[in-house]
Structures are given as structure tokens and as C-alpha cells.
Amino acid sequence: MIMKTIKQISILIALALLTFSCNDWLDVKPKTQVESSELFKTESGYKDALWGIYTQMTETSMYGLNMTIALDAMAKMYSRIGTSSVMYYLSNYDYTSSLSQSTIDAVWQTTYSTIANLNNLIANLEQEDTGKFSENNYQVIYGEALGLRAFLHFDLLRLFAPSYAADSDAAAIPYVKTFDYNITETSTVSQTLDLILEDLEKAASLLKESDPLVTGRQISTSDDNGYLLNRNLRFNYYAAVATMARVYHYKGDKSNATLKAQEVIDNSGCTWTSVDQIAVTEADRDRTFTSEQIFALKIESMETNIQYALSLDSRWCSYNSVSVMADDAALIYPYSTDWRGWTTLYGWSEDIAVSSWYVYRLPTKLWQYEDMVTAYECLMPLIRLPEMKLIIAECNPTTQGVEIINEIREHRGIAEKFPESATEGEVLTEIRNEYQREFYCEGVMWFYYKRLNSGNIPYYSYGRQYGQTMDQDKYVWPMPDEEIEFGNRN
């Protein structure tokens, strides 16, 4: 029996690598028994280990489905959810059903397994001869690993603990920094956030001196086999800074949240997607707005991951997929020229036949097409430029809110201006509306409500707005029973 407690999670790197790596080290010992001492003998071993961690993050139990698309169900983003889907139970905050329990347990187990792999990598790096590494790859790998450890703990905190706004001193999660069999004590929400920021600061310090996004070093496929290409698909320097913006925002530290978000906006090189990448054929359309991605994952199994949740296939459409009703979309997207909206059809499917009375459609942001542009394939955005803009707008509603709302509108094809005379409350409401329009399938909206400890989640049904009453039982996922029992976390 494999116990799920953190103290008993063993290294999974070798297993994760089996599906995508044919490097020589795999032949040293039987594939399922490769020891970390063999893996970390060479720089290429460290690279493979880190790549294995990114691959683990793409699983359906993590960002491949359950920590992105499924979270939208709890944020009431969909008009309709198939009753055979776990998202149906999550949308009703039924965390005791067998489907919910297995999903929640898988998120906990797989994420902490990934953290265990990171800690093993970090422990080896900290005692390694840096001369083994070419250029500044040591700093890059170390910085990415520390940043990912913080990033993953932050998402676990936002799922399995009360928000900072609800109770900063509440027991939260274990912040695991060692690779061993010892039980890590549970930290409070505030303590966990401090540990997250500590790792992020160290990660940023390492990456600021080594990440080509910062140093300006030109990388080609011939340089170190192109290892430092496509930095938005790795936890780069600006991903670390953007995550700090998220963390400070979560803590209610508006000054630091603004400072970090502005650094990303000013220096990351991320730019708004243009209409030329949207108003094109389906295969050529940049549905995930790649130029805006600060950090994203390449999920090679994307089509398989989403085949039930975002499917037009009649076998799954009625009982598994999620969809939005036309009457509800008209309220969410009131502007006919909004690229993200219903009328343009740039981000939505054709009508689906799940009701003889009402029209529904599916979001197509993550759909994959034959002959689609290679650069757009299989991408799951985890942090994007509009979020940084909205953080600043929310932290500074009376001074920058209207300007940023109108900037977003301009870059989403909306001609109507948000009025300069809007009150602070109206600005904040419109910021919330922009979150909903912008982040379908990315899981961002759930964390928005959780951060605010909102007592009510507005949602749409049959063309009317309603409110979902919220409390801590709904906002906090339960730890797996095995973790509570064997980790002595009663």
C-alpha cells in the first residue's frame, strides 16, 4: 500500500521521465529503480530531473485539469456541468463524494510528490560542485526549483487552508523544504506565506543574474542544445516576480503587490495579443494569447486531458462537459466586439445539443486543431499579463482602475469606454467582471474569490444574476484522511 502522507512520498522522477526521456542514465539501472545519486552525476541529469518535474505538473491531477479547469466550476463560471463529472460535485461544494475525495486527494498527493522531487533536486544542488555546470545553468536550475517549490506551496495553501483575509493565524499546510521521512509540522497561513516569499526572493535573486530574459543573453538552438529557449515555459525570473505579486495581493499588501506587478509589466517583454492573431482561421488562432504568457506549461496530452470536460462528442457532452448558456453569456460579455465573447465565436464552440429549449456552447481556449500553429499547441497559461494589470487596478482603483480597464478593453476589441466618473465600487465590480471574461479554463477566478474571502459569489443562470452564499467549509478543501491520520494533524 502506498501511503499518501508527505513524510512517505518517495522520489518519482525516474517514473516521470520514462515517458519522455531516452538519456543514457536510464540504462544505468532498472528504469524504476534509478537512484538520485546516478541521476545527479551530470548536468544533463539535473536538467532531466527538472524537466521531469515540469512534466509531472502537466498531469490531470495538477495543472492538466484539476488545478485549472476544474477550479472554474467552484467559481460558478459555467451555466451547466454534466452530472457525471467531478466538477458537478465541486460546483456544489460537495467534498465528501467519492469523486470529489479522489480528485482532492490526487491534487494533494501529486503536488506534494512534485515538491518532494524538487526538494531532492535542491538538496543535491546545495552540495554540488558548481563547476560541473556550463555557463550559469547552475543558477538557472536552482532558481527555477526554488521558485517552483514556492509556486506549488502557494496553490496548495489557496486550496487547503483559509485565506489570509479570513484567518491569517489559522493552521494551513506543511511547508516542506527537506527530502526525508520526517513529518513537517503544519504552518499557519501567515507563516506559509512568509516561507513562500522567502523561496521566491532567493529564486529571483538567482534568476536575475542568469535568466536570459533579464541578462539579455541571446540563445539559439546551438547554445547548450537550446536549453534556455522558451523561457515562458519555465519558471523564469518574471514568473517569480509575478508570483510575488500574487502573494502580496493575497496578503492585502497593496504597495508590494503593485510594485512587483509593475516590474513584470515594464520589463518582462510580454505584450498584448493583436487582432491579427485572433481574427484568423481556427488552426491559426492564438487562443491562449501566447505573447501575454509570463509562465505556461506545455501539456502534450492536452487533447486527452480535456476530452470529457470540453468535448462536443455526443457521448460525453450531456454528462461530462461544461458549457455556458447563451442568455448567460450575453450578461458576461455585453459587448458584441469582445474577442473573448460569444458573438465573435473566436473562443466558443458552435451550439451544442444538450437542451431543446436553450442554447449552450463550450469554451474552446484549450482545443487542439490539426495543422495549428506549433507555437500555440498544447499550452496551459498559468500566469498572464492581464492578471498583473488587474492586480494594479484593484490595488489602486481610484488612481489607475479606469485606465487599466480601458486598456484591457482596447486590447480585446471593445470600443466602449469605461466612464472616468465611475465610483470606486463600480471600478471594483468591473475588475471582477474582467477576471471572469478573461480567465476561462485557467482557474484564476476561484482564487480571486478566495483571496477576498467573499461571502457571495455572483453567477449567471437562465439570463439572470444570482448569488452563491459562501463560508469556510466551501472555501477550504479537506486534507486527505491519510495525511490527517499518519501526519498527526488532528
C-alpha positions as CSV (number, residue, x, y, z in Angstrom):
1,M,0.0,0.0,0.0
2,I,1.3,3.5,-0.9
3,M,0.7,5.9,2.0
4,K,-0.2,9.4,1.0
5,T,1.5,11.3,3.9
6,I,4.1,13.8,3.0
7,K,6.8,12.0,5.1
8,Q,6.3,8.9,3.0
9,I,6.4,10.3,-0.5
10,S,9.3,8.8,-2.4
11,I,11.1,10.1,-5.5
12,L,9.1,9.8,-8.7
13,I,11.5,11.5,-11.1
14,A,12.5,8.2,-12.7
15,L,8.9,7.2,-13.3
16,A,8.0,10.6,-14.7
17,L,10.9,10.6,-17.1
18,L,10.1,7.2,-18.6
19,T,7.5,8.7,-20.9
20,F,9.7,11.4,-22.5
21,S,13.4,10.9,-22.0
22,C,15.9,8.4,-23.6
23,N,19.0,9.8,-22.0
24,D,21.9,7.4,-21.2
25,W,21.4,7.5,-17.4
26,L,18.2,5.5,-17.7
27,D,20.2,2.5,-18.7
28,V,22.5,2.5,-15.7
29,K,20.0,0.6,-13.5
30,P,16.5,-0.8,-14.0
31,K,14.3,2.0,-15.0
32,T,12.0,2.0,-12.0
33,Q,15.0,1.9,-9.6
34,V,17.2,4.7,-10.8
35,E,18.8,6.3,-7.7
36,S,19.1,10.0,-7.4
37,S,22.9,9.6,-6.9
38,E,23.1,8.3,-10.5
39,L,20.7,11.0,-11.9
40,F,22.7,13.9,-10.4
41,K,26.1,12.8,-11.6
42,T,25.9,15.1,-14.6
43,E,24.5,18.5,-15.5
44,S,22.2,16.7,-18.0
45,G,20.8,14.6,-15.1
46,Y,19.8,17.8,-13.3
47,K,18.2,19.1,-16.4
48,D,16.3,15.8,-16.9
49,A,15.2,15.9,-13.3
50,L,13.8,19.4,-13.6
51,W,12.1,18.6,-16.9
52,G,10.5,15.6,-15.1
53,I,9.1,17.9,-12.5
54,Y,7.5,20.2,-15.2
55,T,6.1,17.1,-16.8
56,Q,4.5,15.9,-13.5
57,M,2.8,19.3,-13.3
58,T,1.0,18.7,-16.5
59,E,-0.9,15.7,-15.2
60,T,-4.7,15.8,-14.8
61,S,-4.3,15.7,-11.0
62,M,-2.4,19.0,-11.3
63,Y,-2.5,21.8,-13.9
64,G,-3.6,19.5,-16.7
65,L,-7.1,19.7,-15.4
66,N,-7.9,19.7,-11.7
67,M,-5.9,22.8,-10.7
68,T,-7.1,24.9,-13.6
69,I,-10.3,23.9,-15.5
70,A,-12.0,22.2,-12.6
71,L,-11.5,25.2,-10.3
72,D,-13.7,27.3,-12.5
73,A,-16.6,25.1,-11.6
74,M,-16.3,26.2,-7.9
75,A,-16.2,29.8,-9.1
76,K,-19.6,29.3,-10.9
77,M,-18.1,30.0,-14.3
78,Y,-20.3,27.6,-16.1
79,S,-24.0,27.5,-16.7
80,R,-24.1,23.8,-17.0
81,I,-21.9,20.9,-15.8
82,G,-22.5,17.2,-16.6
83,T,-23.7,15.3,-13.6
84,S,-21.2,12.5,-14.2
85,S,-18.2,14.9,-13.9
86,V,-16.4,15.6,-10.6
87,M,-16.8,19.3,-11.5
88,Y,-20.5,18.9,-10.8
89,Y,-19.8,17.9,-7.2
90,L,-17.1,20.6,-6.8
91,S,-19.5,23.2,-8.1
92,N,-21.9,22.2,-5.3
93,Y,-19.0,22.2,-2.8
94,D,-19.7,18.5,-2.0
95,Y,-16.2,17.5,-1.0
96,T,-17.4,14.2,0.5
97,S,-18.5,12.4,-2.6
98,S,-16.2,9.7,-3.8
99,L,-15.4,11.6,-7.0
100,S,-14.5,14.7,-5.1
101,Q,-12.4,12.9,-2.5
102,S,-10.4,11.1,-5.1
103,T,-9.8,14.3,-7.0
104,I,-8.8,16.3,-4.0
105,D,-6.6,13.6,-2.7
106,A,-4.9,13.3,-6.0
107,V,-4.2,17.1,-6.1
108,W,-2.6,16.9,-2.6
109,Q,-0.6,13.7,-3.3
110,T,0.7,14.6,-6.7
111,T,1.6,18.2,-5.8
112,Y,3.5,17.1,-2.7
113,S,5.2,14.3,-4.7
114,T,6.3,17.1,-7.1
115,I,7.6,19.1,-4.2
116,A,9.4,16.0,-2.9
117,N,11.2,15.8,-6.2
118,L,12.0,19.5,-6.1
119,N,13.5,19.1,-2.6
120,N,15.6,16.2,-3.7
121,L,16.9,18.3,-6.6
122,I,17.5,21.3,-4.4
123,A,19.3,19.2,-1.7
124,N,21.7,17.8,-4.4
125,L,22.3,21.2,-5.9
126,E,23.2,22.7,-2.5
127,Q,26.1,20.3,-2.1
128,E,27.1,20.2,-5.7
129,D,30.3,21.5,-7.3
130,T,29.0,24.4,-9.4
131,G,31.9,23.8,-11.8
132,K,30.0,20.8,-13.2
133,F,27.6,23.2,-14.9
134,S,28.2,25.1,-18.1
135,E,27.7,28.9,-18.3
136,N,25.2,29.9,-15.5
137,N,23.0,26.8,-15.7
138,Y,23.5,26.0,-12.0
139,Q,21.8,29.3,-11.0
140,V,19.0,28.8,-13.6
141,I,18.2,25.3,-12.4
142,Y,18.5,26.2,-8.7
143,G,16.4,29.3,-9.1
144,E,13.7,27.5,-11.1
145,A,13.5,24.8,-8.5
146,L,13.2,27.1,-5.5
147,G,10.6,29.2,-7.4
148,L,8.5,26.1,-8.3
149,R,8.6,25.0,-4.7
150,A,7.1,28.3,-3.6
151,F,4.6,28.3,-6.5
152,L,3.3,24.9,-5.7
153,H,3.0,25.5,-2.0
154,F,1.1,28.7,-2.7
155,D,-1.5,26.9,-4.7
156,L,-1.8,24.2,-2.1
157,L,-2.3,26.9,0.5
158,R,-5.0,28.6,-1.6
159,L,-6.8,25.3,-1.9
160,F,-6.4,23.6,1.5
161,A,-6.4,26.5,4.0
162,P,-8.5,29.5,4.9
163,S,-7.5,32.7,3.1
164,Y,-5.3,35.3,4.7
165,A,-8.3,37.6,4.8
166,A,-10.4,35.0,6.7
167,D,-7.8,34.0,9.3
168,S,-4.1,34.6,8.9
169,D,-3.3,32.6,12.0
170,A,-5.3,29.5,11.0
171,A,-3.5,26.2,10.7
172,A,-2.6,25.8,7.0
173,I,-0.4,23.3,5.3
174,P,3.1,21.8,5.8
175,Y,5.8,23.8,4.0
176,V,8.1,21.0,3.1
177,K,11.8,22.0,2.4
178,T,13.6,18.7,3.0
179,F,13.7,15.4,1.2
180,D,13.4,12.8,4.0
181,Y,10.9,10.8,6.0
182,N,10.4,13.3,8.8
183,I,6.9,14.8,9.3
184,T,6.9,18.5,8.5
185,E,4.8,20.5,11.0
186,T,1.8,22.4,9.8
187,S,2.4,26.2,9.4
188,T,-0.1,28.9,9.8
189,V,-1.4,30.8,6.8
190,S,0.8,33.8,7.6
191,Q,3.9,31.6,8.3
192,T,3.4,29.7,5.0
193,L,3.2,33.0,3.0
194,D,6.4,34.1,4.6
195,L,8.1,30.9,3.6
196,I,6.8,31.2,0.1
197,L,8.1,34.7,-0.2
198,E,11.5,33.6,1.2
199,D,11.9,31.0,-1.5
200,L,10.7,33.4,-4.2
201,E,13.1,36.1,-3.1
202,K,16.0,33.6,-3.3
203,A,14.8,32.3,-6.6
204,A,14.5,35.8,-8.1
205,S,18.0,36.6,-6.8
206,L,19.5,33.6,-8.6
207,L,17.5,34.1,-11.8
208,K,18.1,37.8,-12.0
209,E,21.8,37.1,-12.6
210,S,21.3,34.1,-15.0
211,D,17.9,34.2,-16.8
212,P,18.3,35.4,-20.4
213,L,15.0,37.3,-20.0
214,V,16.9,39.6,-17.7
215,T,20.5,39.4,-18.8
216,G,19.6,39.8,-22.5
217,R,21.8,36.9,-23.5
218,Q,20.8,35.7,-27.0
219,I,20.1,32.0,-27.1
220,S,20.0,29.7,-30.1
221,T,19.4,26.0,-30.7
222,S,23.1,25.5,-30.9
223,D,23.7,27.1,-27.4
224,D,23.6,24.3,-24.9
225,N,21.2,22.5,-27.2
226,G,18.8,25.4,-26.8
227,Y,18.3,24.7,-23.1
228,L,17.5,28.3,-22.3
229,L,15.0,28.8,-25.1
230,N,11.2,29.3,-24.5
231,R,11.7,30.8,-21.0
232,N,7.9,31.4,-20.6
233,L,7.6,27.6,-20.4
234,R,9.9,27.5,-17.5
235,F,9.7,29.2,-14.1
236,N,11.6,32.3,-15.2
237,Y,12.6,35.4,-13.3
238,Y,9.4,37.2,-14.1
239,A,7.3,34.2,-13.1
240,A,9.0,34.5,-9.7
241,V,8.2,38.3,-9.5
242,A,4.6,37.8,-10.8
243,T,4.1,35.1,-8.1
244,M,5.3,37.5,-5.5
245,A,2.7,40.0,-6.8
246,R,0.1,37.3,-6.3
247,V,1.3,36.5,-2.8
248,Y,1.4,40.1,-1.7
249,H,-2.0,40.7,-3.2
250,Y,-3.3,37.6,-1.2
251,K,-1.9,39.2,2.0
252,G,-3.5,42.5,1.2
253,D,-0.1,44.2,0.8
254,K,-1.2,46.6,-2.0
255,S,2.1,48.5,-2.2
256,N,4.3,45.5,-2.7
257,A,1.7,43.8,-5.0
258,T,1.7,46.9,-7.2
259,L,5.5,47.2,-7.2
260,K,6.0,43.6,-8.3
261,A,3.2,43.5,-10.9
262,Q,4.6,46.8,-12.4
263,E,8.1,45.3,-12.7
264,V,6.6,42.4,-14.7
265,I,4.6,44.7,-16.9
266,D,7.5,47.0,-17.6
267,N,10.3,44.5,-18.1
268,S,9.1,41.0,-18.9
269,G,8.7,41.6,-22.6
270,C,5.1,40.3,-22.6
271,T,2.8,42.2,-25.0
272,W,-0.8,42.3,-25.8
273,T,-2.1,39.9,-28.4
274,S,-3.3,41.7,-31.5
275,V,-6.4,41.1,-33.6
276,D,-4.2,39.7,-36.3
277,Q,-3.6,36.6,-34.1
278,I,-7.3,36.2,-33.3
279,A,-9.4,37.1,-36.4
280,V,-7.9,34.2,-38.4
281,T,-8.7,30.6,-39.2
282,E,-9.3,28.3,-36.2
283,A,-6.0,26.5,-36.7
284,D,-4.1,29.7,-36.9
285,R,-5.8,31.4,-33.9
286,D,-3.8,32.3,-30.8
287,R,-6.5,31.2,-28.3
288,T,-4.3,31.3,-25.2
289,F,-2.7,34.7,-26.0
290,T,0.8,33.4,-26.1
291,S,2.6,36.8,-26.1
292,E,0.9,37.6,-22.8
293,Q,2.1,34.4,-21.1
294,I,4.5,35.0,-18.2
295,F,4.5,31.3,-17.3
296,A,2.8,28.5,-19.0
297,L,3.1,24.7,-19.3
298,K,3.3,22.7,-22.5
299,I,0.9,19.9,-21.9
300,E,1.5,17.3,-24.6
301,S,-1.6,15.3,-23.5
302,M,-3.9,18.3,-23.6
303,E,-6.3,16.8,-26.1
304,T,-6.7,13.7,-23.9
305,N,-6.9,15.7,-20.7
306,I,-9.8,17.8,-21.8
307,Q,-11.6,15.3,-23.9
308,Y,-14.5,14.9,-21.5
309,A,-14.7,18.3,-19.9
310,L,-14.6,20.4,-23.1
311,S,-16.0,17.9,-25.6
312,L,-18.5,18.3,-28.3
313,D,-18.7,14.5,-28.6
314,S,-22.3,13.4,-28.0
315,R,-21.1,10.6,-25.9
316,W,-19.7,13.0,-23.3
317,C,-21.4,16.3,-23.9
318,S,-24.5,15.7,-21.9
319,Y,-23.0,14.1,-18.8
320,N,-19.4,15.3,-18.5
321,S,-18.7,18.6,-20.3
322,V,-19.1,22.1,-19.0
323,S,-20.9,24.8,-21.0
324,V,-22.3,28.3,-20.9
325,M,-25.8,29.3,-21.9
326,A,-26.4,32.0,-24.5
327,D,-28.5,34.0,-22.1
328,D,-25.8,34.0,-19.5
329,A,-23.0,34.8,-22.0
330,A,-24.9,37.9,-23.0
331,L,-24.5,39.2,-19.4
332,I,-20.9,38.1,-19.0
333,Y,-19.9,39.5,-22.4
334,P,-22.2,42.5,-23.0
335,Y,-20.0,44.0,-25.9
336,S,-20.5,42.4,-29.3
337,T,-17.0,43.1,-30.5
338,D,-15.2,41.5,-27.5
339,W,-12.8,38.9,-28.9
340,R,-13.4,36.7,-25.8
341,G,-17.1,36.9,-26.2
342,W,-20.0,34.9,-27.6
343,T,-20.8,36.9,-30.7
344,T,-17.3,36.8,-32.3
345,L,-17.1,33.0,-31.8
346,Y,-13.3,33.3,-31.5
347,G,-13.3,31.5,-28.2
348,W,-16.5,29.5,-28.2
349,S,-17.8,26.4,-29.9
350,E,-20.9,26.0,-32.1
351,D,-24.2,25.4,-30.4
352,I,-24.4,22.1,-28.6
353,A,-27.5,20.0,-28.3
354,V,-27.8,19.4,-24.6
355,S,-31.2,21.1,-24.3
356,S,-34.1,21.5,-26.7
357,W,-35.0,24.8,-25.0
358,Y,-31.7,26.6,-24.5
359,V,-28.5,27.3,-26.5
360,Y,-25.2,26.3,-24.9
361,R,-21.6,26.5,-26.1
362,L,-18.2,25.3,-24.8
363,P,-15.1,27.4,-24.3
364,T,-12.5,26.4,-27.0
365,K,-9.5,28.1,-25.4
366,L,-7.7,24.8,-25.0
367,W,-8.9,22.9,-28.0
368,Q,-6.3,21.5,-30.3
369,Y,-6.6,21.5,-34.1
370,E,-4.9,19.7,-37.0
371,D,-2.2,21.9,-38.6
372,M,-2.4,24.5,-35.8
373,V,0.5,26.9,-35.4
374,T,3.2,24.9,-33.5
375,A,3.9,27.8,-31.1
376,Y,0.2,27.7,-29.9
377,E,-0.1,24.0,-29.4
378,C,-0.9,22.4,-26.0
379,L,-0.4,25.5,-23.9
380,M,-1.9,25.9,-20.4
381,P,-1.3,29.5,-19.2
382,L,-0.5,29.7,-15.5
383,I,0.3,33.5,-15.2
384,R,-0.6,36.1,-17.8
385,L,-0.1,39.8,-18.3
386,P,-3.8,40.8,-17.8
387,E,-3.6,39.5,-14.2
388,M,-0.7,41.8,-13.4
389,K,-2.7,44.7,-14.8
390,L,-5.8,43.8,-12.8
391,I,-3.7,43.4,-9.6
392,I,-2.6,47.0,-10.0
393,A,-6.1,48.2,-10.9
394,E,-7.6,46.5,-7.8
395,C,-4.8,47.8,-5.5
396,N,-5.2,51.3,-6.9
397,P,-8.9,51.6,-8.0
398,T,-9.3,55.3,-7.8
399,T,-6.0,56.3,-9.5
400,Q,-5.4,53.5,-12.1
401,G,-8.5,51.4,-12.2
402,V,-10.4,53.1,-15.0
403,E,-7.3,53.5,-17.1
404,I,-6.4,49.8,-16.8
405,I,-10.0,48.6,-17.5
406,N,-10.0,50.7,-20.7
407,E,-6.6,49.4,-21.7
408,I,-7.9,45.8,-21.4
409,R,-11.0,46.7,-23.4
410,E,-8.9,48.3,-26.1
411,H,-6.8,45.1,-26.5
412,R,-9.9,42.9,-26.5
413,G,-11.7,44.7,-29.3
414,I,-14.1,46.7,-27.2
415,A,-14.7,50.3,-28.3
416,E,-17.0,51.4,-25.4
417,K,-15.0,53.2,-22.7
418,F,-15.5,52.6,-19.0
419,P,-16.5,56.0,-17.6
420,E,-14.0,58.2,-15.8
421,S,-16.8,59.2,-13.4
422,A,-17.2,55.6,-12.1
423,T,-17.2,55.2,-8.3
424,E,-14.6,53.0,-6.6
425,G,-17.3,50.3,-6.1
426,E,-18.1,50.4,-9.7
427,V,-14.5,50.1,-10.7
428,L,-14.0,47.1,-8.4
429,T,-17.1,45.4,-9.8
430,E,-15.8,45.9,-13.3
431,I,-12.5,44.5,-12.3
432,R,-14.3,41.4,-11.1
433,N,-16.2,41.2,-14.4
434,E,-12.9,41.4,-16.3
435,Y,-11.5,38.5,-14.3
436,Q,-14.4,36.4,-15.4
437,R,-14.3,37.3,-19.0
438,E,-10.5,36.8,-19.2
439,F,-9.6,33.6,-17.4
440,Y,-11.9,30.8,-18.5
441,C,-10.2,27.4,-18.1
442,E,-7.3,28.9,-16.1
443,G,-8.6,28.5,-12.5
444,V,-7.9,32.2,-11.7
445,M,-11.4,33.2,-10.8
446,W,-11.7,30.8,-7.8
447,F,-8.6,32.2,-6.3
448,Y,-9.9,35.7,-6.8
449,Y,-13.0,35.0,-4.6
450,K,-10.9,33.0,-2.1
451,R,-8.4,35.9,-1.7
452,L,-11.3,38.3,-0.9
453,N,-13.0,35.8,1.4
454,S,-16.1,36.9,-0.5
455,G,-19.3,36.0,1.3
456,N,-21.1,35.7,-2.0
457,I,-20.1,34.5,-5.5
458,P,-22.2,36.1,-8.2
459,Y,-23.2,33.7,-11.0
460,Y,-25.5,33.6,-14.0
461,S,-28.3,31.2,-14.8
462,Y,-31.0,31.5,-17.4
463,G,-30.0,35.0,-18.2
464,R,-30.2,36.3,-14.6
465,Q,-27.6,37.0,-12.0
466,Y,-27.7,35.2,-8.7
467,G,-25.5,34.9,-5.7
468,Q,-23.9,31.8,-4.1
469,T,-23.5,32.2,-0.4
470,M,-20.0,31.1,0.8
471,D,-18.4,30.1,4.0
472,Q,-15.1,28.4,5.1
473,D,-16.5,24.9,4.6
474,K,-16.9,25.7,0.9
475,Y,-13.7,27.7,0.5
476,V,-11.4,25.1,2.1
477,W,-10.7,21.7,0.6
478,P,-10.2,19.0,3.2
479,M,-6.8,17.3,3.7
480,P,-6.8,13.6,2.7
481,D,-7.7,11.4,5.6
482,E,-4.4,9.6,5.4
483,E,-2.5,12.8,5.9
484,I,-4.5,13.7,8.9
485,E,-4.1,10.3,10.5
486,F,-0.5,9.5,9.7
487,G,0.7,13.1,9.9
488,N,-0.9,13.6,13.3
489,R,-2.7,16.7,12.0
490,N,-5.8,16.4,14.1
